[in-house]
Amino acid sequence: YYTQKSQISRIRQRSADLRRIVSTALERNVRKYDLQQKQLKDTQKREQYRIYGELLNAYGYGAAPGARSLQAVNYYTGEEVTIPLDPQLTAVENAKRYFEKYNKLKRTFEALSVLTKEVQDEILHLQSVSNSLDIARKEEDLVQIKEELIESGYIRRKGGTRKAKITSRPFHYISSDGFHMYVGKNNLQNEELTFQFASGNDWWFHAKGMPGSHVIVKSGGAPLPDRTFEEAARLAAHYSTGRDQEKVEVDYVEKKQVKKVAGSKPGFVIYHTNYSMLISTDISSIQPAES
């Protein structure tokens, strides 16, 4: 116990620089995301402006010259609305101004929707890298995480240096029923485990809705006992950002149901037909395979 605790403490010290890089990038992206959300909120009136423009085109003939507002029935809802007017403009000119406001906010909304999704994906990616640093146990684990950060543009590769040799390997456990279970230590390993190592009928596990490891159970085409399903789910729960919770919901599905999204970050997947279970994060009873 104390040897493992000392090992974890030493790796945390050695990973301090990487943690600082990830934390700084995460804070920057969270601030950017919050600002984009506020800007999106400012575009919420766009449909109201479009309706005002349409109603003015339909009923503007009833507006008196110099009027500051016009009462009209919204034919979408049947409710009466008060449309503010610029008294120096005609009803047609007021309608044109509302359509201009609508189109400007519509363009802003469409652009921000794309940018916000990109920033949200980056936040999830950085959170997953942070989780990888939390579960790293050896120096070679940090080497692979650093390589991912280089490939993602967060660290500049020094001139003339080659890509680091990767020797880190996934965690390997044996279920109580004798099935081999593998746990990715980072996004690059998750990607390799799921799309290169696993076969179509192997089982894939991942904590639901949070960053965490991909867990692969090699089934060899045989049906898995319930106990193996539960142990694999425990591994997925423990090696996720929910590890400090008593229980975590875990999704599991045959590997052939897991798909890679073109252009997405390493380790990011989609799946639709899945099962799930609420399981303990305690893995003390699960047997690691001998190195």
Phi and psi restraints in degrees (value plus and minus 20) as a CYANA .aco file:
   2 TYR   PHI     -90.6   -50.6
   2 TYR   PSI     -51.3   -11.3
   3 THR   PHI     -84.4   -44.4
   3 THR   PSI     -63.9   -23.9
   4 GLN   PHI     -85.9   -45.9
   4 GLN   PSI     -60.9   -20.9
   5 LYS   PHI     -82.4   -42.4
   5 LYS   PSI     -61.3   -21.3
   6 SER   PHI     -85.5   -45.5
   6 SER   PSI     -59.0   -19.0
   7 GLN   PHI     -83.4   -43.4
   7 GLN   PSI     -64.7   -24.7
   8 ILE   PHI     -83.2   -43.2
   8 ILE   PSI     -61.6   -21.6
   9 SER   PHI     -83.1   -43.1
   9 SER   PSI     -60.8   -20.8
  10 ARG   PHI     -86.4   -46.4
  10 ARG   PSI     -62.0   -22.0
  11 ILE   PHI     -86.8   -46.8
  11 ILE   PSI     -56.4   -16.4
  12 ARG   PHI     -82.4   -42.4
  12 ARG   PSI     -59.4   -19.4
  13 GLN   PHI     -85.7   -45.7
  13 GLN   PSI     -62.2   -22.2
  14 ARG   PHI     -90.3   -50.3
  14 ARG   PSI     -41.5    -1.5
  15 SER   PHI    -115.0   -75.0
  15 SER   PSI     -13.0    27.0
  16 ALA   PHI     -77.3   -37.3
  16 ALA   PSI     -62.5   -22.5
  17 ASP   PHI     -84.6   -44.6
  17 ASP   PSI     -62.2   -22.2
  18 LEU   PHI     -85.1   -45.1
  18 LEU   PSI     -60.6   -20.6
  19 ARG   PHI     -82.1   -42.1
  19 ARG   PSI     -59.1   -19.1
  20 ARG   PHI     -85.3   -45.3
  20 ARG   PSI     -61.6   -21.6
  21 ILE   PHI     -82.7   -42.7
  21 ILE   PSI     -66.3   -26.3
  22 VAL   PHI     -86.3   -46.3
  22 VAL   PSI     -63.6   -23.6
  23 SER   PHI     -82.6   -42.6
  23 SER   PSI     -63.4   -23.4
  24 THR   PHI     -83.4   -43.4
  24 THR   PSI     -64.7   -24.7
  25 ALA   PHI     -85.9   -45.9
  25 ALA   PSI     -57.4   -17.4
  26 LEU   PHI     -86.5   -46.5
  26 LEU   PSI     -65.1   -25.1
  27 GLU   PHI     -81.0   -41.0
  27 GLU   PSI     -61.3   -21.3
  28 ARG   PHI     -83.3   -43.3
  28 ARG   PSI     -63.5   -23.5
  29 ASN   PHI     -90.9   -50.9
  29 ASN   PSI     -54.1   -14.1
  30 VAL   PHI     -85.8   -45.8
  30 VAL   PSI     -62.4   -22.4
  31 ARG   PHI     -81.6   -41.6
  31 ARG   PSI     -62.8   -22.8
  32 LYS   PHI     -82.3   -42.3
  32 LYS   PSI     -62.4   -22.4
  33 TYR   PHI     -84.2   -44.2
  33 TYR   PSI     -63.6   -23.6
  34 ASP   PHI     -81.0   -41.0
  34 ASP   PSI     -62.1   -22.1
  35 LEU   PHI     -83.8   -43.8
  35 LEU   PSI     -62.4   -22.4
  36 GLN   PHI     -84.1   -44.1
  36 GLN   PSI     -55.6   -15.6
  37 GLN   PHI     -85.3   -45.3
  37 GLN   PSI     -58.7   -18.7
  38 LYS   PHI     -86.3   -46.3
  38 LYS   PSI     -60.3   -20.3
  39 GLN   PHI     -86.4   -46.4
  39 GLN   PSI     -57.2   -17.2
  40 LEU   PHI     -83.6   -43.6
  40 LEU   PSI     -59.7   -19.7
  41 LYS   PHI     -81.5   -41.5
  41 LYS   PSI     -54.0   -14.0
  42 ASP   PHI     -88.6   -48.6
  42 ASP   PSI     -36.6     3.4
  43 THR   PHI    -111.2   -71.2
  43 THR   PSI     -18.8    21.2
  44 GLN   PHI     -86.3   -46.3
  44 GLN   PSI     -40.4    -0.4
  45 LYS   PHI    -103.2   -63.2
  45 LYS   PSI     -19.0    21.0
  46 ARG   PHI     -80.2   -40.2
  46 ARG   PSI     -60.9   -20.9
  47 GLU   PHI     -89.2   -49.2
  47 GLU   PSI     -53.3   -13.3
  48 GLN   PHI     -84.4   -44.4
  48 GLN   PSI     -61.0   -21.0
  49 TYR   PHI     -85.1   -45.1
  49 TYR   PSI     -58.4   -18.4
  50 ARG   PHI     -83.1   -43.1
  50 ARG   PSI     -63.0   -23.0
  51 ILE   PHI     -85.8   -45.8
  51 ILE   PSI     -61.3   -21.3
  52 TYR   PHI     -77.1   -37.1
  52 TYR   PSI     -64.5   -24.5
  53 GLY   PHI     -81.8   -41.8
  53 GLY   PSI     -63.3   -23.3
  54 GLU   PHI     -84.8   -44.8
  54 GLU   PSI     -62.9   -22.9
  55 LEU   PHI     -86.7   -46.7
  55 LEU   PSI     -57.3   -17.3
  56 LEU   PHI     -85.9   -45.9
  56 LEU   PSI     -57.8   -17.8
  57 ASN   PHI     -86.1   -46.1
  57 ASN   PSI     -51.7   -11.7
  58 ALA   PHI    -104.1   -64.1
  58 ALA   PSI     -59.9   -19.9
  59 TYR   PHI    -140.8  -100.8
  59 TYR   PSI     -13.6    26.4
  60 GLY   PHI     -81.9   -41.9
  60 GLY   PSI     -42.0    -2.0
  61 TYR   PHI     -80.7   -40.7
  61 TYR   PSI     -39.0     1.0
  62 GLY   PHI    -108.5   -68.5
  62 GLY   PSI     -20.4    19.6
  63 ALA   PHI    -103.0   -63.0
  63 ALA   PSI     107.6   147.6
  64 ALA   PHI     -92.8   -52.8
  64 ALA   PSI     126.7   166.7
  65 PRO   PHI     -75.0   -35.0
  65 PRO   PSI     112.7   152.7
  66 GLY   PHI      60.0   100.0
  66 GLY   PSI     -15.0    25.0
  67 ALA   PHI     -87.0   -47.0
  67 ALA   PSI     126.0   166.0
  68 ARG   PHI    -117.0   -77.0
  68 ARG   PSI     -27.2    12.8
  69 SER   PHI    -180.5  -140.5
  69 SER   PSI     144.9   184.9
  70 LEU   PHI    -159.4  -119.4
  70 LEU   PSI     109.6   149.6
  71 GLN   PHI    -106.4   -66.4
  71 GLN   PSI     110.0   150.0
  72 ALA   PHI    -169.8  -129.8
  72 ALA   PSI     134.7   174.7
  73 VAL   PHI    -111.0   -71.0
  73 VAL   PSI     103.0   143.0
  74 ASN   PHI     -92.0   -52.0
  74 ASN   PSI      89.5   129.5
  75 TYR   PHI     -93.8   -53.8
  75 TYR   PSI     -23.8    16.2
  76 TYR   PHI    -102.8   -62.8
  76 TYR   PSI     -53.3   -13.3
  77 THR   PHI    -137.6   -97.6
  77 THR   PSI     -37.6     2.4
  78 GLY   PHI      61.3   101.3
  78 GLY   PSI     -17.2    22.8
  79 GLU   PHI    -113.7   -73.7
  79 GLU   PSI     130.1   170.1
  80 GLU   PHI    -103.1   -63.1
  80 GLU   PSI     115.3   155.3
  81 VAL   PHI    -145.1  -105.1
  81 VAL   PSI     135.2   175.2
  82 THR   PHI    -127.5   -87.5
  82 THR   PSI      99.0   139.0
  83 ILE   PHI    -119.9   -79.9
  83 ILE   PSI      96.0   136.0
  84 PRO   PHI     -85.6   -45.6
  84 PRO   PSI     121.2   161.2
  85 LEU   PHI    -146.2  -106.2
  85 LEU   PSI     129.6   169.6
  86 ASP   PHI    -105.5   -65.5
  86 ASP   PSI      94.4   134.4
  87 PRO   PHI     -83.3   -43.3
  87 PRO   PSI     -37.8     2.2
  88 GLN   PHI    -105.7   -65.7
  88 GLN   PSI     -24.4    15.6
  89 LEU   PHI    -134.2   -94.2
  89 LEU   PSI     134.6   174.6
  90 THR   PHI     -95.8   -55.8
  90 THR   PSI     150.1   190.1
  91 ALA   PHI     -80.8   -40.8
  91 ALA   PSI     -60.0   -20.0
  92 VAL   PHI     -85.2   -45.2
  92 VAL   PSI     -61.2   -21.2
  93 GLU   PHI     -87.6   -47.6
  93 GLU   PSI     -57.4   -17.4
  94 ASN   PHI     -83.4   -43.4
  94 ASN   PSI     -60.8   -20.8
  95 ALA   PHI     -81.9   -41.9
  95 ALA   PSI     -63.8   -23.8
  96 LYS   PHI     -80.5   -40.5
  96 LYS   PSI     -60.6   -20.6
  97 ARG   PHI     -84.6   -44.6
  97 ARG   PSI     -61.2   -21.2
  98 TYR   PHI     -84.4   -44.4
  98 TYR   PSI     -59.2   -19.2
  99 PHE   PHI     -86.0   -46.0
  99 PHE   PSI     -55.9   -15.9
 100 GLU   PHI     -84.3   -44.3
 100 GLU   PSI     -62.4   -22.4
 101 LYS   PHI     -82.7   -42.7
 101 LYS   PSI     -63.0   -23.0
 102 TYR   PHI     -80.0   -40.0
 102 TYR   PSI     -69.2   -29.2
 103 ASN   PHI     -83.9   -43.9
 103 ASN   PSI     -57.7   -17.7
 104 LYS   PHI     -84.9   -44.9
 104 LYS   PSI     -66.2   -26.2
 105 LEU   PHI     -88.0   -48.0
 105 LEU   PSI     -54.0   -14.0
 106 LYS   PHI     -83.7   -43.7
 106 LYS   PSI     -65.4   -25.4
 107 ARG   PHI     -82.7   -42.7
 107 ARG   PSI     -61.2   -21.2
 108 THR   PHI     -83.0   -43.0
 108 THR   PSI     -63.6   -23.6
 109 PHE   PHI     -81.3   -41.3
 109 PHE   PSI     -65.2   -25.2
 110 GLU   PHI     -84.5   -44.5
 110 GLU   PSI     -62.5   -22.5
 111 ALA   PHI     -86.7   -46.7
 111 ALA   PSI     -64.5   -24.5
 112 LEU   PHI     -86.9   -46.9
 112 LEU   PSI     -52.9   -12.9
 113 SER   PHI     -81.3   -41.3
 113 SER   PSI     -60.0   -20.0
 114 VAL   PHI     -89.8   -49.8
 114 VAL   PSI     -67.7   -27.7
 115 LEU   PHI     -83.7   -43.7
 115 LEU   PSI     -60.3   -20.3
 116 THR   PHI     -84.1   -44.1
 116 THR   PSI     -59.6   -19.6
 117 LYS   PHI     -84.2   -44.2
 117 LYS   PSI     -60.5   -20.5
 118 GLU   PHI     -83.5   -43.5
 118 GLU   PSI     -63.8   -23.8
 119 VAL   PHI     -88.5   -48.5
 119 VAL   PSI     -59.3   -19.3
 120 GLN   PHI     -81.8   -41.8
 120 GLN   PSI     -61.5   -21.5
 121 ASP   PHI     -83.6   -43.6
 121 ASP   PSI     -58.5   -18.5
 122 GLU   PHI     -87.3   -47.3
 122 GLU   PSI     -58.1   -18.1
 123 ILE   PHI     -81.7   -41.7
 123 ILE   PSI     -65.4   -25.4
 124 LEU   PHI     -82.0   -42.0
 124 LEU   PSI     -59.6   -19.6
 125 HIS   PHI     -83.0   -43.0
 125 HIS   PSI     -66.8   -26.8
 126 LEU   PHI     -85.9   -45.9
 126 LEU   PSI     -56.1   -16.1
 127 GLN   PHI     -84.2   -44.2
 127 GLN   PSI     -56.5   -16.5
 128 SER   PHI     -89.5   -49.5
 128 SER   PSI     -56.0   -16.0
 129 VAL   PHI     -86.6   -46.6
 129 VAL   PSI     -59.9   -19.9
 130 SER   PHI     -80.8   -40.8
 130 SER   PSI     -60.6   -20.6
 131 ASN   PHI     -83.5   -43.5
 131 ASN   PSI     -58.7   -18.7
 132 SER   PHI     -81.0   -41.0
 132 SER   PSI     -59.5   -19.5
 133 LEU   PHI     -86.0   -46.0
 133 LEU   PSI     -54.5   -14.5
 134 ASP   PHI     -87.4   -47.4
 134 ASP   PSI     -52.6   -12.6
 135 ILE   PHI    -120.2   -80.2
 135 ILE   PSI     -20.5    19.5
 136 ALA   PHI     -82.9   -42.9
 136 ALA   PSI     118.9   158.9
 137 ARG   PHI    -141.8  -101.8
 137 ARG   PSI     -40.2    -0.2
 138 LYS   PHI    -152.8  -112.8
 138 LYS   PSI     143.0   183.0
 139 GLU   PHI     -77.4   -37.4
 139 GLU   PSI     -61.0   -21.0
 140 GLU   PHI     -85.4   -45.4
 140 GLU   PSI     -44.3    -4.3
 141 ASP   PHI     -86.3   -46.3
 141 ASP   PSI     -60.0   -20.0
 142 LEU   PHI     -88.0   -48.0
 142 LEU   PSI     -54.0   -14.0
 143 VAL   PHI     -80.5   -40.5
 143 VAL   PSI     -62.9   -22.9
 144 GLN   PHI     -91.5   -51.5
 144 GLN   PSI     -56.5   -16.5
 145 ILE   PHI     -84.6   -44.6
 145 ILE   PSI     -62.0   -22.0
 146 LYS   PHI     -80.8   -40.8
 146 LYS   PSI     -59.7   -19.7
 147 GLU   PHI     -82.9   -42.9
 147 GLU   PSI     -59.2   -19.2
 148 GLU   PHI     -83.6   -43.6
 148 GLU   PSI     -61.4   -21.4
 149 LEU   PHI     -86.5   -46.5
 149 LEU   PSI     -53.7   -13.7
 150 ILE   PHI     -86.1   -46.1
 150 ILE   PSI     -67.2   -27.2
 151 GLU   PHI     -83.8   -43.8
 151 GLU   PSI     -47.7    -7.7
 152 SER   PHI    -107.5   -67.5
 152 SER   PSI     -23.8    16.2
 153 GLY   PHI      68.7   108.7
 153 GLY   PSI     -10.9    29.1
 154 TYR   PHI    -108.2   -68.2
 154 TYR   PSI     -40.5    -0.5
 155 ILE   PHI    -149.3  -109.3
 155 ILE   PSI     117.1   157.1
 156 ARG   PHI    -108.3   -68.3
 156 ARG   PSI     109.7   149.7
 157 ARG   PHI     -91.4   -51.4
 157 ARG   PSI     109.2   149.2
 158 LYS   PHI     -85.4   -45.4
 158 LYS   PSI     121.0   161.0
 159 GLY   PHI     -75.2   -35.2
 159 GLY   PSI     109.6   149.6
 160 GLY   PHI      66.3   106.3
 160 GLY   PSI     -31.7     8.3
 161 THR   PHI    -104.7   -64.7
 161 THR   PSI     121.8   161.8
 162 ARG   PHI    -108.6   -68.6
 162 ARG   PSI     147.4   187.4
 163 LYS   PHI     -80.6   -40.6
 163 LYS   PSI     115.2   155.2
 164 ALA   PHI     -84.3   -44.3
 164 ALA   PSI     125.6   165.6
 165 LYS   PHI     -93.8   -53.8
 165 LYS   PSI     107.2   147.2
 166 ILE   PHI    -117.3   -77.3
 166 ILE   PSI      98.4   138.4
 167 THR   PHI    -137.9   -97.9
 167 THR   PSI     -26.3    13.7
 168 SER   PHI     -84.2   -44.2
 168 SER   PSI     120.0   160.0
 169 ARG   PHI    -148.2  -108.2
 169 ARG   PSI     134.2   174.2
 170 PRO   PHI     -80.5   -40.5
 170 PRO   PSI     137.3   177.3
 171 PHE   PHI     -83.5   -43.5
 171 PHE   PSI     126.1   166.1
 172 HIS   PHI    -151.1  -111.1
 172 HIS   PSI     103.1   143.1
 173 TYR   PHI    -146.0  -106.0
 173 TYR   PSI     139.1   179.1
 174 ILE   PHI    -135.7   -95.7
 174 ILE   PSI     106.6   146.6
 175 SER   PHI     -92.2   -52.2
 175 SER   PSI     144.6   184.6
 176 SER   PHI     -80.5   -40.5
 176 SER   PSI     -42.0    -2.0
 177 ASP   PHI    -116.9   -76.9
 177 ASP   PSI     -13.3    26.7
 178 GLY   PHI      70.4   110.4
 178 GLY   PSI      -9.8    30.2
 179 PHE   PHI    -108.5   -68.5
 179 PHE   PSI     121.9   161.9
 180 HIS   PHI    -101.8   -61.8
 180 HIS   PSI     111.0   151.0
 181 MET   PHI    -144.3  -104.3
 181 MET   PSI     110.8   150.8
 182 TYR   PHI    -141.0  -101.0
 182 TYR   PSI     118.7   158.7
 183 VAL   PHI    -144.4  -104.4
 183 VAL   PSI      99.8   139.8
 184 GLY   PHI     -88.2   -48.2
 184 GLY   PSI     115.9   155.9
 185 LYS   PHI    -109.2   -69.2
 185 LYS   PSI     -34.9     5.1
 186 ASN   PHI    -178.9  -138.9
 186 ASN   PSI     158.7   198.7
 187 ASN   PHI     -83.9   -43.9
 187 ASN   PSI     -57.8   -17.8
 188 LEU   PHI     -86.1   -46.1
 188 LEU   PSI     -59.3   -19.3
 189 GLN   PHI     -89.5   -49.5
 189 GLN   PSI     -59.2   -19.2
 190 ASN   PHI     -77.0   -37.0
 190 ASN   PSI     -65.3   -25.3
 191 GLU   PHI     -81.4   -41.4
 191 GLU   PSI     -65.7   -25.7
 192 GLU   PHI     -88.2   -48.2
 192 GLU   PSI     -63.1   -23.1
 193 LEU   PHI     -78.5   -38.5
 193 LEU   PSI     -68.1   -28.1
 194 THR   PHI     -94.5   -54.5
 194 THR   PSI     -61.3   -21.3
 195 PHE   PHI    -127.3   -87.3
 195 PHE   PSI     -27.6    12.4
 196 GLN   PHI    -141.4  -101.4
 196 GLN   PSI     -58.8   -18.8
 197 PHE   PHI    -107.4   -67.4
 197 PHE   PSI     -64.0   -24.0
 198 ALA   PHI     -95.0   -55.0
 198 ALA   PSI     126.0   166.0
 199 SER   PHI    -115.1   -75.1
 199 SER   PSI     147.3   187.3
 200 GLY   PHI     -79.0   -39.0
 200 GLY   PSI     -54.0   -14.0
 201 ASN   PHI    -113.8   -73.8
 201 ASN   PSI     -19.7    20.3
 202 ASP   PHI     -89.2   -49.2
 202 ASP   PSI     142.4   182.4
 203 TRP   PHI    -124.9   -84.9
 203 TRP   PSI     121.9   161.9
 204 TRP   PHI    -138.8   -98.8
 204 TRP   PSI     113.5   153.5
 205 PHE   PHI    -148.3  -108.3
 205 PHE   PSI     125.6   165.6
 206 HIS   PHI    -179.5  -139.5
 206 HIS   PSI     119.1   159.1
 207 ALA   PHI     -78.9   -38.9
 207 ALA   PSI     115.8   155.8
 208 LYS   PHI     -95.7   -55.7
 208 LYS   PSI     105.6   145.6
 209 GLY   PHI      48.0    88.0
 209 GLY   PSI       3.2    43.2
 210 MET   PHI    -171.0  -131.0
 210 MET   PSI     134.4   174.4
 211 PRO   PHI     -80.4   -40.4
 211 PRO   PSI     122.2   162.2
 212 GLY   PHI     159.3   199.3
 212 GLY   PSI     157.5   197.5
 213 SER   PHI     -97.8   -57.8
 213 SER   PSI     130.6   170.6
 214 HIS   PHI    -102.6   -62.6
 214 HIS   PSI     113.9   153.9
 215 VAL   PHI    -136.6   -96.6
 215 VAL   PSI     106.9   146.9
 216 ILE   PHI    -135.0   -95.0
 216 ILE   PSI     109.9   149.9
 217 VAL   PHI    -128.8   -88.8
 217 VAL   PSI      99.4   139.4
 218 LYS   PHI     -97.3   -57.3
 218 LYS   PSI      91.0   131.0
 219 SER   PHI    -113.3   -73.3
 219 SER   PSI     -43.6    -3.6
 220 GLY   PHI      42.6    82.6
 220 GLY   PSI       1.5    41.5
 221 GLY   PHI      64.9   104.9
 221 GLY   PSI     -25.3    14.7
 222 ALA   PHI    -106.7   -66.7
 222 ALA   PSI     129.7   169.7
 223 PRO   PHI     -88.0   -48.0
 223 PRO   PSI     121.7   161.7
 224 LEU   PHI    -107.2   -67.2
 224 LEU   PSI     117.3   157.3
 225 PRO   PHI     -87.4   -47.4
 225 PRO   PSI     135.5   175.5
 226 ASP   PHI     -76.2   -36.2
 226 ASP   PSI     -58.4   -18.4
 227 ARG   PHI     -83.4   -43.4
 227 ARG   PSI     -56.9   -16.9
 228 THR   PHI     -89.0   -49.0
 228 THR   PSI     -59.6   -19.6
 229 PHE   PHI     -76.7   -36.7
 229 PHE   PSI     -64.5   -24.5
 230 GLU   PHI     -87.8   -47.8
 230 GLU   PSI     -59.5   -19.5
 231 GLU   PHI     -88.7   -48.7
 231 GLU   PSI     -60.6   -20.6
 232 ALA   PHI     -84.0   -44.0
 232 ALA   PSI     -59.4   -19.4
 233 ALA   PHI     -85.3   -45.3
 233 ALA   PSI     -57.1   -17.1
 234 ARG   PHI     -81.1   -41.1
 234 ARG   PSI     -60.9   -20.9
 235 LEU   PHI     -82.6   -42.6
 235 LEU   PSI     -64.3   -24.3
 236 ALA   PHI     -82.9   -42.9
 236 ALA   PSI     -58.1   -18.1
 237 ALA   PHI     -88.3   -48.3
 237 ALA   PSI     -63.9   -23.9
 238 HIS   PHI     -87.0   -47.0
 238 HIS   PSI     -58.8   -18.8
 239 TYR   PHI    -114.3   -74.3
 239 TYR   PSI      18.6    58.6
 240 SER   PHI    -145.5  -105.5
 240 SER   PSI     155.4   195.4
 241 THR   PHI     -91.0   -51.0
 241 THR   PSI     -26.5    13.5
 242 GLY   PHI    -114.9   -74.9
 242 GLY   PSI      -5.6    34.4
 243 ARG   PHI     -80.4   -40.4
 243 ARG   PSI     -44.9    -4.9
 244 ASP   PHI    -104.6   -64.6
 244 ASP   PSI     -25.9    14.1
 245 GLN   PHI    -100.7   -60.7
 245 GLN   PSI     137.3   177.3
 246 GLU   PHI     -89.0   -49.0
 246 GLU   PSI     -61.4   -21.4
 247 LYS   PHI    -157.6  -117.6
 247 LYS   PSI     131.6   171.6
 248 VAL   PHI    -156.5  -116.5
 248 VAL   PSI     122.2   162.2
 249 GLU   PHI    -100.9   -60.9
 249 GLU   PSI     112.1   152.1
 250 VAL   PHI    -143.3  -103.3
 250 VAL   PSI     111.6   151.6
 251 ASP   PHI    -109.5   -69.5
 251 ASP   PSI     125.0   165.0
 252 TYR   PHI    -166.5  -126.5
 252 TYR   PSI     127.0   167.0
 253 VAL   PHI    -182.1  -142.1
 253 VAL   PSI     137.7   177.7
 254 GLU   PHI     -84.3   -44.3
 254 GLU   PSI     122.4   162.4
 255 LYS   PHI     -75.3   -35.3
 255 LYS   PSI     -52.6   -12.6
 256 LYS   PHI     -84.7   -44.7
 256 LYS   PSI     -34.6     5.4
 257 GLN   PHI    -107.4   -67.4
 257 GLN   PSI     -27.1    12.9
 258 VAL   PHI    -113.2   -73.2
 258 VAL   PSI     108.4   148.4
 259 LYS   PHI    -142.5  -102.5
 259 LYS   PSI     127.9   167.9
 260 LYS   PHI    -112.5   -72.5
 260 LYS   PSI     114.4   154.4
 261 VAL   PHI    -106.6   -66.6
 261 VAL   PSI     106.5   146.5
 262 ALA   PHI     -77.3   -37.3
 262 ALA   PSI     109.6   149.6
 263 GLY   PHI      62.9   102.9
 263 GLY   PSI     -20.9    19.1
 264 SER   PHI    -102.3   -62.3
 264 SER   PSI     147.2   187.2
 265 LYS   PHI     -85.8   -45.8
 265 LYS   PSI     135.4   175.4
 266 PRO   PHI     -79.2   -39.2
 266 PRO   PSI     116.9   156.9
 267 GLY   PHI      67.8   107.8
 267 GLY   PSI     -26.5    13.5
 268 PHE   PHI    -112.1   -72.1
 268 PHE   PSI     106.0   146.0
 269 VAL   PHI    -156.1  -116.1
 269 VAL   PSI     150.2   190.2
 270 ILE   PHI    -149.0  -109.0
 270 ILE   PSI     132.4   172.4
 271 TYR   PHI    -176.8  -136.8
 271 TYR   PSI     129.4   169.4
 272 HIS   PHI    -140.6  -100.6
 272 HIS   PSI     -64.0   -24.0
 273 THR   PHI    -114.2   -74.2
 273 THR   PSI      79.6   119.6
 274 ASN   PHI    -162.0  -122.0
 274 ASN   PSI     144.8   184.8
 275 TYR   PHI    -128.5   -88.5
 275 TYR   PSI     148.2   188.2
 276 SER   PHI    -170.5  -130.5
 276 SER   PSI     136.4   176.4
 277 MET   PHI    -166.8  -126.8
 277 MET   PSI     130.6   170.6
 278 LEU   PHI    -113.9   -73.9
 278 LEU   PSI     101.1   141.1
 279 ILE   PHI    -158.5  -118.5
 279 ILE   PSI     133.1   173.1
 280 SER   PHI     -86.8   -46.8
 280 SER   PSI     130.9   170.9
 281 THR   PHI    -110.3   -70.3
 281 THR   PSI     -18.6    21.4
 282 ASP   PHI     -99.1   -59.1
 282 ASP   PSI     102.6   142.6
 283 ILE   PHI    -137.5   -97.5
 283 ILE   PSI      -3.6    36.4
 284 SER   PHI     -82.7   -42.7
 284 SER   PSI     -43.8    -3.8
 285 SER   PHI    -112.9   -72.9
 285 SER   PSI     -21.8    18.2
 286 ILE   PHI    -110.7   -70.7
 286 ILE   PSI     112.4   152.4
 287 GLN   PHI    -104.6   -64.6
 287 GLN   PSI      98.6   138.6
 288 PRO   PHI     -89.5   -49.5
 288 PRO   PSI     127.2   167.2
 289 ALA   PHI     -94.3   -54.3
 289 ALA   PSI     131.4   171.4
 290 GLU   PHI     -90.6   -50.6
 290 GLU   PSI     117.4   157.4
